């Protein structure tokens, strides 16, 4: 290898490095500018394959990466936010959207020779964009301005990288060895193999097409060699997506395979149709030299046609990936899962926060189910039910830790003011909901002991406890509804009911003491009666904490004591009205 060849290879590699880095910077800037809204739209508005295809194409055109879109979708499916059927349409759209990059790269081949045309040259355009980008990045303060600066800088670097690649390969148009090598790719198998290998190495279909466009300036790339390479590039782009499926559940793995199956089917269909037609018609354009623009056009037309052909076969593709990754489809209700907190979503705070909210609601409803089951154990004890309560409580504890860790990880990300408020609210509320689960389990243990010791309350005590139990069920349901729907009206009902429950518990304890004095109830009954009321009262206290947190966060007022004092002083206001309603409803 002589020195000139070594320099050419190093220049080509540096061009590829600049190109890939520019794509990464520009893509990150575009995602930051989008403010995570595109990702929310992506998984909410995909109820039909056609909608999914259009949304996938739009999102990928904006973030400039079909792999990034597909990896995101793998996370959605793995977290249960989206079904595999919905994901297939989006992945098809991502295949189309990624072809937009090829058209952007065509700008790097604008060559202004003289006069005013020089203002349109790649060098001038890149310089202007880079200067404006660095001004936005270094001298302006707002996040969206920094993101716009990153987009401009990434674009400029990408253009320079393309120019470097094109310049490095330009001398090869005189090389007979190089021309013969590219000509060999007229063989479909070799061309497809080269495309797969190239894209698997550089991990980007857009970059693979960009390199092909750079090589086309030598004039040695013909239609016959470009077409199989384009098909191979599509298949090779599945590599980073397949890697992203490591550690996911069966649905995540199936979704990752959709990308590979789509492009494999597209390649097989394209190969059969095109080369069968060529065998009959003997196309004259196979030896036509390709330019960067014609390669971009070929890439787009191939992807659009292939995905439109495959679109009606979404169910077939789903069956294929289900066959490749088998597994039972049934989900046991008792094994309800909280696995919504995908690490991938930490890069998209809006998605991650939404998932935290869903997880906390699920956890709170599990605590509610445990409370209802625990209360039902009195008089109808079942060891099976007790074990269910015990196992669910362990699961709630586990996921309380997981959600808390996830929220803490989110605090290290760049969040909007509203997102920061939501994270703070969730961190406050999660421990209170978890504590209601603890008290539900304590009640279950009390009822277990009552059953084992064959201890029963008097009919009057049973009636009194049932009133407080009903009120506690009511307050927990109200607190969960308030949190789930961010309903401040519901939240304002909690504090009056909590105060009433506290008053009821104090009054009923005094009544039970009197029954003890009168010999109606035993000491054992009194002990369990008081312990049961204590757990119900503490459950109401934590429901109050949740409601107060919601109201404080909505008003940006973080003084709990002052809020409660003011709220209770409003004897003729909302508090008094709600308290009176509950006093009549739960009068003993």
C-alpha positions in Angstrom: 0.0 0.0 0.0 1.6 3.3 -1.1 1.3 6.6 0.8 -1.4 8.0 -1.6 -3.7 5.0 -1.0 -3.2 5.4 2.8 -4.1 9.1 2.6 -7.2 8.3 0.5 -8.4 5.7 3.0 -7.8 8.0 6.0 -9.6 10.9 4.3 -12.5 8.6 3.5 -12.7 7.4 7.1 -12.5 10.9 8.5 -15.4 11.9 6.1 -17.5 9.0 7.4 -16.7 10.0 11.0 -17.7 13.6 10.4 -20.9 12.5 8.5 -22.0 10.1 11.3 -21.2 12.7 14.0 -23.1 15.4 12.1 -26.1 13.1 11.8 -26.0 12.3 15.5 -25.8 16.0 16.5 -28.5 17.1 14.1 -30.8 14.2 15.2 -30.4 15.0 18.9 -31.1 18.7 18.2 -34.2 17.8 16.2 -35.5 15.5 19.1 -34.8 18.3 21.6 -36.7 20.8 19.5 -39.7 18.5 19.2 -39.9 18.5 23.0 -40.9 14.8 23.2 -44.3 15.6 21.7 -43.6 13.5 18.6 -43.0 10.5 20.8 -46.3 11.0 22.6 -48.2 11.3 19.3 -46.4 8.3 18.0 -47.9 5.8 20.6 -51.3 7.5 21.1 -52.4 7.9 17.4 -51.6 4.5 15.9 -55.0 2.7 15.9 -54.7 1.7 12.2 -51.7 0.5 10.1 -52.1 3.4 7.7 -52.0 6.0 10.5 -49.0 4.2 12.0 -47.2 4.2 8.6 -47.8 8.0 8.1 -46.8 8.8 11.7 -43.7 6.6 11.6 -42.6 8.3 8.3 -43.2 11.7 9.8 -41.4 11.1 13.0 -38.4 9.4 11.3 -38.2 12.2 8.8 -37.9 14.7 11.7 -35.5 12.8 13.9 -33.5 11.4 10.9 -33.2 7.8 12.1 -35.4 4.8 11.4 -33.4 2.8 14.0 -34.2 5.4 16.7 -37.9 5.4 15.9 -38.0 1.6 15.9 -36.0 1.3 19.1 -38.5 3.7 20.7 -41.4 1.6 19.5 -39.7 -1.6 20.8 -39.7 0.2 24.2 -43.4 1.1 23.9 -44.4 -2.5 23.1 -42.1 -3.9 25.8 -43.8 -1.6 28.3 -47.3 -2.5 27.2 -48.1 0.9 25.8 -48.6 -0.4 22.3 -49.4 -3.7 20.7 -47.2 -5.4 18.1 -49.9 -4.8 15.4 -49.7 -1.0 16.0 -45.9 -1.1 15.9 -45.7 -2.8 12.5 -47.3 0.2 10.8 -44.9 2.6 12.5 -41.9 0.6 11.5 -43.1 0.5 7.9 -43.4 4.3 8.1 -39.9 4.5 9.6 -38.5 2.7 6.6 -40.0 5.4 4.3 -39.1 8.3 6.6 -35.4 7.4 6.7 -35.1 8.1 2.9 -35.5 11.8 3.5 -31.9 12.0 4.6 -30.7 11.1 1.1 -32.5 14.2 -0.3 -30.9 16.4 2.4 -27.5 15.0 1.4 -28.1 16.1 -2.2 -27.5 19.6 -0.9 -23.9 18.8 -0.4 -23.4 18.4 -4.1 -24.4 22.0 -5.0 -21.4 23.5 -6.7 -21.4 27.2 -7.4 -18.7 28.0 -9.9 -18.7 31.7 -10.1 -20.6 34.9 -9.4 -23.8 34.7 -7.3 -24.0 30.9 -7.8 -21.1 30.6 -5.3 -23.5 31.6 -2.5 -25.3 28.4 -3.2 -22.2 26.2 -3.0 -21.9 23.5 -0.3 -18.9 25.2 1.2 -20.7 28.6 1.5 -23.9 27.0 2.7 -22.1 25.0 5.3 -20.1 28.0 6.5 -23.2 30.2 6.9 -25.2 27.5 8.7 -22.2 26.7 11.0 -21.7 30.4 12.0 -25.4 30.9 12.7 -25.5 27.6 14.7 -22.5 28.5 16.9 -24.1 31.9 17.6 -27.3 30.2 18.7 -25.4 27.6 20.7 -23.0 29.9 22.6 -24.7 33.3 22.9 -28.4 32.6 23.3 -29.9 31.2 26.5 -33.2 29.4 25.8 -33.2 25.6 25.4 -35.0 25.7 22.0 -32.3 28.1 20.7 -29.5 25.7 21.8 -31.4 22.9 20.1 -31.7 24.9 16.9 -28.0 25.7 17.1 -27.2 22.0 17.5 -29.3 21.2 14.4 -27.4 23.8 12.4 -24.0 22.7 13.6 -24.9 19.0 13.0 -26.1 19.9 9.4 -22.9 21.8 8.7 -20.7 18.9 10.0 -22.8 16.4 8.0 -22.3 18.5 4.8 -18.5 18.7 5.4 -18.4 15.0 6.0 -20.2 14.3 2.7 -17.8 16.6 0.8 -14.8 14.9 2.4 -16.1 11.5 1.5 -16.8 12.6 -2.1 -13.5 14.3 -2.5 -11.6 11.2 -1.2 -13.2 8.8 -3.7 -13.2 11.2 -6.7 -9.7 10.1 -7.8 -10.9 6.5 -7.9 -12.9 7.1 -11.1 -9.5 6.6 -12.9 -8.9 3.3 -11.0 -9.7 0.2 -13.1 -9.6 -2.0 -10.0 -12.2 0.1 -8.2 -14.5 0.3 -11.2 -14.3 -3.5 -11.7 -15.1 -4.0 -8.0 -18.2 -1.8 -8.2 -19.2 -3.4 -11.4 -19.3 -6.8 -9.7 -22.1 -5.6 -7.5 -24.4 -5.9 -10.6 -24.6 -9.4 -9.3 -27.7 -9.1 -7.0 -26.3 -11.5 -4.4 -23.0 -9.6 -4.1 -24.7 -6.2 -4.1 -27.2 -7.1 -1.4 -24.4 -8.7 0.7 -22.3 -5.6 0.4 -25.2 -3.4 1.4 -26.0 -5.6 4.5 -22.3 -5.7 5.6 -21.8 -1.9 5.1 -24.9 -1.0 7.1 -24.3 -3.6 9.8 -20.9 -2.0 10.4 -21.9 1.7 10.4 -25.3 1.0 12.1 -27.3 3.5 9.9 -29.3 3.1 6.7 -29.0 6.8 6.1 -25.3 6.7 6.4 -25.2 3.7 4.1 -27.1 5.6 1.4 -24.9 8.6 2.0 -21.7 6.6 1.3 -23.3 5.2 -1.8 -24.1 8.7 -2.9 -20.5 9.7 -2.3 -19.2 6.8 -4.4 -21.6 7.8 -7.2 -19.5 10.9 -8.0 -16.9 8.5 -9.5 -19.4 7.6 -12.2 -18.8 3.9 -11.5 -22.1 3.3 -9.7 -24.7 2.1 -12.2 -28.4 1.4 -11.6 -27.7 -2.4 -11.8 -25.2 -2.2 -8.9 -27.0 0.5 -6.8 -30.4 -1.3 -6.7 -29.2 -4.5 -4.9 -27.1 -2.4 -2.5 -30.1 -0.2 -1.6 -32.0 -3.4 -0.8 -29.1 -4.8 1.3 -28.8 -1.5 3.2 -32.4 -1.8 4.3 -31.8 -5.3 5.7 -28.5 -4.3 7.4 -30.2 -1.4 9.2 -32.0 -4.1 11.3 -28.8 -4.8 13.3 -29.1 -1.9 15.9 -32.8 -2.6 16.3 -32.2 -6.3 17.0 -29.5 -5.3 19.6 -32.0 -3.0 21.3 -34.3 -6.0 21.9 -31.8 -7.6 24.3 -33.4 -7.8 27.7 -37.0 -7.1 26.5 -40.0 -9.4 26.9 -41.4 -11.5 24.1 -43.4 -8.7 22.7 -40.4 -6.4 22.5 -38.4 -9.1 20.7 -41.2 -9.6 18.2 -41.3 -5.9 17.5 -37.6 -5.7 16.9 -37.9 -8.7 14.5 -40.6 -6.8 12.5 -37.9 -4.4 11.2 -35.9 -7.3 9.9 -38.9 -9.2 8.5 -40.2 -6.1 6.8 -36.9 -5.4 5.0 -36.3 -9.1 4.2 -39.7 -9.4 2.6 -39.1 -6.1 0.7 -35.8 -7.4 -0.5 -37.3 -10.8 -1.6 -40.2 -9.1 -3.4 -38.0 -6.5 -5.0 -35.5 -9.1 -6.2 -38.2 -11.4 -7.6 -40.2 -8.7 -9.3 -37.3 -6.6 -10.7 -35.1 -9.4 -12.0 -38.0 -11.4 -13.3 -39.1 -8.4 -15.3 -35.5 -7.8 -16.4 -35.2 -11.3 -17.7 -38.3 -10.7 -19.9 -37.8 -7.1 -20.9 -34.0 -6.6 -20.8 -33.9 -3.1 -19.2 -31.6 -0.7 -21.0 -31.1 1.5 -17.9 -29.2 -1.1 -15.8 -25.9 0.4 -17.1 -27.0 4.0 -16.5 -24.5 5.9 -14.3 -26.2 7.0 -11.0 -25.8 10.5 -9.4 -26.5 11.4 -5.8 -30.0 12.7 -6.7 -30.9 9.5 -8.7 -29.8 7.4 -5.8 -31.9 9.4 -3.4 -34.9 9.0 -5.8 -34.3 5.2 -6.1 -34.1 4.8 -2.4 -37.3 6.7 -1.8 -39.3 4.9 -4.6 -38.1 1.5 -3.5 -39.0 2.0 0.1 -42.4 3.6 -0.6 -43.4 0.8 -3.0 -42.2 -2.0 -0.8 -44.0 -0.7 2.3 -47.2 0.0 0.5 -47.1 -3.6 -0.9 -46.5 -5.0 2.6 -49.1 -2.7 4.4 -52.1 -5.0 3.7 -50.2 -7.9 5.2 -49.7 -6.6 8.8 -51.5 -9.6 10.3 -49.3 -12.0 8.3 -46.1 -10.2 9.5 -47.4 -10.4 13.1 -48.0 -14.1 12.7 -44.4 -14.5 11.4 -42.8 -12.7 14.3 -45.0 -14.6 16.8 -43.9 -17.9 15.2 -40.3 -16.8 15.5 -40.7 -15.7 19.1 -43.3 -18.1 20.6 -44.9 -17.6 24.0 -48.3 -17.8 25.7 -50.5 -14.9 25.1 -52.6 -15.2 28.2 -51.8 -12.8 31.1 -52.8 -13.8 34.6 -54.8 -11.0 36.3 -53.2 -11.9 39.6 -49.8 -11.3 38.0 -50.6 -7.8 36.9 -47.3 -6.3 36.1 -45.8 -2.8 36.7 -43.1 -3.2 34.0 -43.8 0.1 32.4 -40.6 1.9 33.4 -38.4 1.3 30.3 -34.9 2.7 30.6 -35.1 3.7 27.0 -37.8 6.3 27.9 -35.5 8.3 30.2 -34.3 10.0 27.0 -37.9 11.1 26.4 -39.1 12.7 29.7 -42.7 13.2 28.6 -43.1 9.5 27.9 -41.2 8.5 31.1 -43.3 10.8 33.3 -46.5 9.4 31.7 -45.3 5.9 32.4 -44.5 6.8 36.0 -48.0 8.1 36.5 -49.5 4.9 35.0 -47.3 2.8 37.3 -48.2 4.7 40.4 -51.9 4.5 39.6 -51.5 0.7 39.1 -49.7 0.4 42.4 -52.4 2.5 44.2 -55.1 0.3 42.8 -53.3 -2.8 44.0 -53.2 -1.2 47.5 -56.9 -0.6 47.2 -57.5 -4.2 46.2 -55.5 -5.4 49.1 -57.5 -3.1 51.5 -60.8 -4.4 50.3 -59.6 -8.1 50.5 -58.1 -7.5 54.0 -61.3 -6.0 55.3 -63.3 -8.9 53.8 -61.2 -11.4 55.8 -63.2 -10.7 59.0 -65.8 -13.3 59.3 -64.8 -14.9 56.0 -61.1 -15.8 56.5 -59.3 -17.7 53.7 -55.6 -18.6 53.8 -55.5 -18.4 50.0 -56.8 -14.8 50.1 -54.3 -13.9 52.9 -51.4 -15.2 50.8 -52.6 -13.2 47.8 -52.6 -10.1 50.0 -49.1 -10.9 51.3 -47.7 -11.6 47.8 -49.3 -8.4 46.4 -47.9 -6.4 49.2 -44.4 -7.7 48.4 -44.9 -6.7 44.8 -46.1 -3.2 45.8 -43.0 -2.7 47.9 -40.7 -3.9 45.1 -42.2 -1.5 42.5 -42.4 1.4 44.9 -38.6 1.2 45.0 -38.4 0.8 41.3 -40.7 3.8 40.5 -38.8 6.0 43.1 -35.4 5.1 41.5 -36.9 5.8 38.0 -38.2 9.2 39.2 -34.9 10.1 40.7 -33.1 9.2 37.5 -35.6 11.6 35.7 -34.5 14.5 37.9 -31.1 14.4 36.2 -32.7 15.0 32.8 -33.5 18.3 31.2 -37.2 18.9 32.3 -39.7 21.6 31.7 -41.2 23.4 34.7 -44.4 21.3 34.4 -42.4 18.1 34.1 -40.3 19.0 37.2 -43.5 19.7 39.1 -45.0 16.3 38.1 -41.9 14.5 39.2 -41.9 16.2 42.6 -45.6 15.4 43.0 -45.1 11.7 42.2 -42.1 11.5 44.5 -44.4 12.9 47.3 -47.3 10.6 46.5 -45.7 7.3 45.9 -44.7 6.6 49.5 -48.1 7.6 50.8 -49.9 5.1 48.4 -47.4 2.5 49.4 -48.1 3.1 53.1 -51.8 2.5 52.5 -50.7 -1.0 51.2 -48.8 -1.6 54.4 -51.8 -0.8 56.5 -54.0 -3.0 54.4 -51.5 -5.9 55.1 -51.6 -5.0 58.8 -55.4 -5.3 58.8 -55.1 -8.7 57.1 -52.8 -9.9 59.9 -55.2 -8.6 62.5 -58.1 -10.5 60.9 -55.8 -13.6 60.6 -55.2 -13.4 64.4 -58.9 -12.9 65.1 -59.7 -16.0 63.1 -56.9 -18.1 64.7 -58.0 -17.1 68.2 -61.6 -17.3 67.3 -62.2 -13.8 68.6 -65.3 -11.9 67.4 -66.5 -8.3 68.1 -69.9 -7.6 69.5 -72.6 -6.8 67.0 -72.4 -3.1 68.0 -68.6 -3.0 67.5 -68.9 -4.8 64.2 -71.4 -2.2 63.0 -69.2 0.7 64.1 -66.1 -0.8 62.4 -68.1 -1.3 59.2 -69.0 2.4 59.1 -65.3 3.4 59.4 -64.2 0.7 56.9 -66.7 2.1 54.3 -65.5 5.6 54.9 -61.9 4.5 54.5 -62.7 2.7 51.3 -64.4 5.9 50.1 -61.4 8.1 51.0 -58.9 5.8 49.3 -60.9 5.6 46.2 -61.3 9.4 46.1 -57.6 10.0 46.6 -56.7 7.5 43.8 -59.3 9.1 41.4 -57.9 12.6 42.3 -54.3 11.5 41.5 -55.2 9.5 38.4 -57.2 12.3 36.8 -55.4 15.2 38.5 -58.9 16.2 39.8 -58.6 19.0 42.3 -62.3 19.0 43.1 -62.0 15.3 44.2 -58.8 16.2 46.1 -60.7 18.8 48.1 -63.2 16.1 49.3 -60.4 14.1 51.0 -59.5 16.4 53.9 -63.0 16.8 55.4 -63.5 13.0 55.1 -60.1 12.4 56.7 -61.0 14.6 59.7 -64.4 12.9 60.1 -62.7 9.5 60.1 -60.3 10.7 62.8 -63.2 12.0 64.9 -65.1 8.7 64.4 -62.1 6.6 65.4 -61.6 8.7 68.6 -65.3 8.4 69.4 -65.5 4.7 68.7 -62.5 4.0 70.9 -64.2 5.8 73.8 -67.4 3.7 73.2 -65.4 0.5 73.3 -63.7 1.5 76.5 -67.2 1.9 77.9 -68.2 -1.5 76.7 -65.1 -2.9 78.4 -66.2 -1.3 81.7 -69.6 -2.7 81.2 -68.2 -6.2 80.6 -69.8 -6.4 77.1 -66.4 -6.8 75.4 -63.2 -8.5 76.5 -59.7 -7.0 76.7 -58.6 -9.0 73.6 -61.5 -7.6 71.7 -60.6 -4.1 72.8 -57.0 -4.5 71.8 -57.8 -5.7 68.3 -60.6 -3.2 67.9 -58.3 -0.2 68.7 -55.5 -1.6 66.4 -58.0 -2.0 63.5 -59.2 1.6 63.9 -55.6 2.9 64.1 -54.8 1.3 60.8 -57.9 2.7 59.2 -57.2 6.2 60.5 -53.5 6.1 59.3 -54.7 5.0 55.9 -56.9 8.1 55.8 -54.0 10.2 56.9 -51.9 9.1 53.9 -54.8 9.7 51.5 -54.9 13.2 52.9 -51.2 13.6 52.2 -51.8 12.7 48.5 -54.7 15.1 48.2 -52.9 18.0 49.9 -49.8 17.4 47.6 -52.0 17.6 44.5 -53.6 20.9 45.6 -50.2 22.4 46.6 -48.5 21.5 43.4 -51.4 22.9 41.3 -51.1 26.2 43.2 -47.3 26.2 43.5 -47.8 26.5 47.3 -45.7 24.1 49.3 -46.8 25.1 52.8 -48.9 22.1 53.9 -49.6 23.4 57.4 -50.8 26.8 56.2 -53.0 25.3 53.5 -54.7 23.0 55.9 -55.2 25.7 58.6 -56.7 28.0 56.0 -58.9 25.3 54.5 -60.3 24.2 57.9 -61.0 27.8 58.9 -63.5 28.2 56.0 -66.4 27.0 58.1 -68.9 28.2 55.5 -66.8 27.2 52.5 -66.1 24.0 50.7 -64.6 22.2 53.7 -67.7 22.8 55.8 -70.0 21.7 53.0 -68.1 18.5 52.4 -67.6 17.7 56.1 -71.4 18.1 56.7 -72.2 15.7 53.8 -69.8 13.0 55.1 -71.0 13.5 58.7 -74.5 12.7 57.6 -73.4 9.8 55.3 -71.2 8.1 58.0 -73.1 8.9 61.2 -72.8 6.1 63.8 
